[in-house]
Amino acid sequence: MRALAFLVAAALLVFAPLERSLVDAERYGHMTDIMPSDWKATNVWLEAADCALARGAWLAVCEDGKLVPISERAIADDPGHALLLGLWAIATQQPATLVDVARLNTLVDGLGLLALAGLLWAMRAWLVALVLLWQGPVEFLGWMGTSPHWAFIGLVCLAAVLPLALAAREMALLSRRAATAWIVAGVLLLALATLMREAIGLMGLVVTLAVSAVLLLRRHRLLPLLPVLAAAVLAFNAPRAVVAARDAALPMQPAQRLATHGLSHTLYLGLGYVENRWGIRYDDDHGEEIARQNGVVFCSPEYFRLMTRLYLGRWAEDPAEVARIYLAKAWLLLAHPTLHPGPPFGVVLGLALLHLVLATALGAWARIGFAQGEAVEGVAVMFAGLFLAQAMAALPSHNYAMPVNAFVLVLFGTWLEFAARAGWTAWRRRRTPAIN
């Protein structure tokens, strides 16, 4: 009955906006043959899909009868979109188009919304799930686009399934069978999230490790956690496994560049988002200049090792300047709302931390029968904190910070359900003496 109730709620609140977004993409179908995407990597994805359709290859571009690794054309790009579009082209025996890219992003966002809300519903966090289903379509499905950024809010929800399911199992919030199913799904969804955006996959892995550490401190049971942690690490390495399988199975020319973003590139150039004493610019062209000056191939393994050395060197040279840069970027995110209309992100994060600490220290979760709220709010706060860390390390633009709105909605829902359960508990306690 709980599953049926969730399906009814999803049908009323989510399925219509999802269908409308998919239909709206059709309006641009007549332009796909004459208008390329303004995101360069997207056009390479479509070339790779054509190659997959013609030769059954994946993550490759067909040029002059040869298979060229996609990383040589879509530089510093994650492989997930290209892989899925190629598989879609093979399955349908039709070339992939920009409409298919928009549909893919929309489907990922819809899947992320339904997966996270479904798990919250299964954990009996009823109001939290309803708030997400009610307000989620505006944040998840209120747009479309053909760059990877439009799928980020769905991907971060997929990455949150595993740590939440792990906490739910250890806290006996789910039956053994349901917990196993959600954990298996969480591992697969973490692999998908990492394939499509390495940074979001890293967030999911970090939160899973953090949840495991908290559970270990509280329950001192390491053995049940080990298989899940091992599976999470394997899921995070899905992009490397897919690329390695391609290289082993196909007659591919050697790749000079990595098929991921690479963290050191972003860390070093991120120092240039604000004015700095070294003249660093947050611009991929600046990275190419550095590569040329040092005689390495841009976005090759040697390039990322170079950027790591340069980044650590800036810390060693002037840690106060690096700290100033990070604080300036943190303020740019904290002082502005990510959810419109809504309070500044710093207010949301501060209230969430205060509420989580006080409710946990006072034992309020158990007293009002909302033990799952502690896990839900804890995971939401961790992801929100990681988005702040991302803003500090990379850039605090709304385009990259917007996916945190999934957890802003979860936090609002948690506070609403906490207040409702607290009020109900207080009312029952006042009524009990009168009845006796």
N, C-alpha and C positions, 0 to 999 in steps of 0.2 A: 504493500500500500504506500509506503514511503517513496519507493521508486516511481510509482504511478503519479503520486502527487507532484514529484519533481518534474516529471515529463509534462504534466499539465501546466505547471508554472513556466517551464522553459518554452512550451508552445505558445503561451499567451504573451510572454515578454521578450523572447529572443528570436524564435524562428522567423517571425514576420520581418523584423529588421534585417536578419541575415539573408533571407530570400530577396529582399528589396535591394540590398547591396550587390548581390550576385547578378540580379537583373539589370541594375544600373550600369554595370560594367559592359553590358552588351551594346550600350549606346555608342561606345567608342570602337566597336568592332570594325566599322568601315574605314577607320583611320590606321589600323595596325600595319597595313602594307606600305603606307607612305610616310608614316611618322614614327621615327625611332624614339626610344625612351631618352630622357635627358640624363638618366643615370647610366653611365657607360657600361658598368658591369651587367646591367639588365640586358643590353643588346648582345653581350657575349653569352649570357645564359641561353638566349634564343638560338644563337649560332650553335651552341653545344647541344641543344635539343634537336636541331636539324641533323647534326652529326650522329646523335643517338638513333634517330629515325633511319638514317641512311646506312649506318654501319653497326648499330647495336653497341656502340661504345658509350661510356659514361664519363663525364667530367673531362671531355676532350673537344677540340675544335678541329674539323676536317679542313686541311689546307694543302692543296697540290698533292692530293692522294695520301697525305700523311696525317697522323693523329698528333696534335699538339696539345699538351696539358693546358687545361683551362686557366691555370694559375699564371701562364705566360701572357694571357690576354686580359683577364679580369684580375688585375694585380691587387694583392692584399685583400682578397674577397673570400668569404666563407663559402663552402661548397654546397650547402643544403638546397638553396633555390635551384641551382643548375641541375643538381641530381634529381630532384623531384620533377622538374619540368621535362627532363630527359626521359624519365620513367613514364610520365604522362603521355609524351609523344609516342613512345613505343607501344603503350597500351592502347591508345586510340588510333594509331597509325595516321596521325594528322600532325602537321607542324604546330608547335607551340607559338602563341602570339602574346602580345601585351595584355590582351584580355585575360589570358590564362594566368599571367603573372598577378594581375589584380585579383583574380579569383583565388589564387593560391594564398595571397596575403589575407584576404577576407576569411577564407576557410580556416587558416591558422588562428586568426583572432577569435572566430566563433568557437573553434575547438577549445582554445584556452579558456574562454569564458565559461563554457559548459563544463569542462573538466574541473576547474577550480570550484565553481558553484556546486557541482555534483558531489565532490568530496566533502565540502562544507555541510551539505545536506545530509550525506551519509554519516557524518560525525554529529548530527543533530544540532548543529549551529544554525537553527532555522532562520532566524532573522538576518543573520550575516549573509546567508545564501540568497535570501529574498532581496536584500539591498543590492547585492551584486547583480542579480538577474534583472532587477528593476532599473538601476542606473547604468549598468554595464553596457548595454547596447549603444548608448550615446558615446561612451569612451572607446569602445572596442570596434564598433561598426559604423560610426558616423562619418567615415571617410574611406577613400581607397587610393591606392597609388601603386606605382610599379618599381619603386626602389625597395630595398629590404627593410627600411625603417618602419614601414606601415604594418609589419607583422610583429614588431617587438613586444607590444603589450600582450598579445596572445602567447608569444614564446615565453615570457617571464612567468605567466600563469602555469604553463606546462612545466617549467622548471621548479615550480613550487609544490607540485603534486607529491614528489618523492619525500621531501622532508616532512610535510604534513602527514602523509600516510604513515611514515615511520613513527612519528610522535603518537599518532592515533593508535597504532598497534601496541606500543609499549604502555600506553595509558589505558588500554582495554576499552577504547572508544568505538572500536569496530570488532565484529566477529572475526575469528581467525581466518575464515575463508575470504571474507570481504577485505581484510587487511592485506592478505597475500595478493589478492587481485589488484588492489590499488598500488601496492609497492611494485609489482611487476609492471603495471602500466606506467608508474612514475619513472622507473628506470628507462623504459622505451621512450617516454616523452622527454626525459632529460637528454637522451641521445639525439632526438630530433631537434631540440632547442639548441644543442651545441653545434649540430651540423649547420643550422641556419644562422646562428650568431654565437661565436665562441665566448664572448664576454658574458652573455646571459647564461650560457651553460656553466661558466665558471661561478656565477652567482649561485646557481642551483647546487653545485657541488659544495661550495663553501657553506651554504646554509645547512645542507645535509650533514656535513661534518660538525657544524656547530650544534645542531639538534642532537646528534649522536653524543657529543661531549656532555651536554646537559643531562641527557638520559643516563649516561654512564655515571656521572657524579651522583645522581639521585638514586639509581637503582643498582648500580654496581654489577650489571650484567653485560659483559663484553661480547660473549659468544653469539647471541642473537643478532647483534649489530654488524658483525664482521662480514657475513655474506652480502648484506645490503651495501655496506661501504665499498666492498670489492666491486660489486655490480655498478655502483655509481662512478667509480674511477674508470671502469671499462666504458661506460656510457659517455663519459667526458672525452674519451679518446676515439669516439666514433669517426670524426673527420679523418684522423690519421689512418684508421683501419680501412675506410672506404677508398682513400687515395692509394694506400698500399695494395689493396685488392685490384684496383685498376691497373697499377703499374705491373703487377704480376700476371694479369690475365690478358693484357692488350699490348700490341707492339707499339709502345709509346716512346717518343723521344724523351730523353732525360729532362726533368723540370729543373730550372735554375731557381725558381721562386717557390715559397711555401704557399699552400692552398688555405691559408687562414690569415686573420688580421695581424697576428703577432703583437704581443702586449708591449714590448719595449719600444716599438715605433710610436705607439700612442702615448706612452709614459713620457718619452723625451719631448716629442712635439707638443704635448699637453702643457709643458712649461711655458710655451709661447702663446698661450691663449690670452694672457694679459701682458702688459709691458714688462720687460725683464732686462737685466743687465747684460745678458749674453746675446741679445738680438735673435733669439729663437722665435720662429713663427709657427703657428699651428696651421700648417699647409703641407700637403703631400709633396708639393714642388720643392719645399725646403728639405724634405727628406731625400728627394732625388739629388739635390745639390750636394748634400752631405755624402751620399753614396758615390757620386762622381769624384768628389774631392779626395775620397779615401780609396778609390779604385776598386769598389765592390759593386755587385749587381744589386739594384734597388729591390728590396723585399726578398733577398736571398737569405739563407741561414747566416752567412757572414755579415750581412747588413744588420740583422736583428741582434747578433752578438755585439756588433759595433755600437748600436744604439743602447744596449744594456750598459756597456762600458761608459759611454758618454753620460747617460742618465746618472749612474752611480758617481761619476766624476763630478757632476754638478752638485750633488749632495755633499761630497767631500770638500769641494771648493767653497761653498757658501750655503750651509744648511739653513741659515736665517732667511736668505732670499727665496729658497725653495718653499720654506714654510709660509712666507708671506704670499707667494703665488697661490699656494693651496688654500690659504685662508680667504684670499680675495675671491677665488672661484667658488669656495663653499658658500660665501655670503651671497653670491649672485643667484644661487639656487635657493638658499634658506629664506631669503628676503622676498621671494616672489611665489605666488600660488602656482601649483601645477594643475590643479583642478579648478575650472572656472564655471560658475563663481565659487570661491572658496578662500579660506585663510592662507597665508603664506606657508610654504612647505615646512619652514622651521617651527612654526606654531604646531602644526600637525604632528611632526616628529617629536617635539618636546612633550606635548600632551600624551602621546602614546607611551613614551618612556616613563613618564610620571605615573600614568595609570597602571602600566604593567608592573612597575616596582611596588607601588602601594598595594595593589590588589593581591599580589603574590605574597608580600611580607605580612599582610593582615589575614591571609588565608581566606580571602573573600570568594575566590573561585569555587571552592568546595562548599562553602556555606550557602551559596545561592544556587547550587546545582549546575554550575557552568564550568566544569573542569576543562572542557574542550576550548573554552575561550582563552585560557592561558596559552595553549599551544598555538591557536590561531593568531592571537595578538603577537606572540613571541616571534613567529615566523614572519608576519607582516612587518614588524619592526626591524628584523634582520635585513629583509629585502630593501626596506626604505633606507636603512643605513648604508647598504651597499650602493644604492643609487647616489647617495651623497658622496661616497668614496669615488664612484665613477666620475661624478661632476668635478671633484677635486683633481683626480688623476688625468682626466681627459678634457672634457668641456661641459659646461653647465647649461647648454642650450636646451630649449623646450623640446626639440625634436628627439633628444636622447633621454630627457628626464620624464617625458610624458608617460611612458609605461608604468612608472611608479603609481599612477592613479589607480591601477588595479588594487594595490594594497591600501591606498588612501580610502577607497570605498570599503574594503574589508575592515579597516580600522573604524570607520564610521558605523558600520554594521555591528561590529563587536561592542562598541560603546552603547549602541541602542539596545542590543540584546542584554548586555550587562545591567543596564538601568531597568529594563523590563523585568528581568528575573529577580533583581534585588527588590523591586517594588512588590512583585508577587510574593516573594518570601516574607517580606515585612508584613504584608496584608494577612497572609496565612497565620503568621505568629500572633498577630493581634486578635484574629478571629478564634484561635484555639481556646484561650481561657474562657471566652464567652460561651462557647459550645459546651465546655465542661461544666 
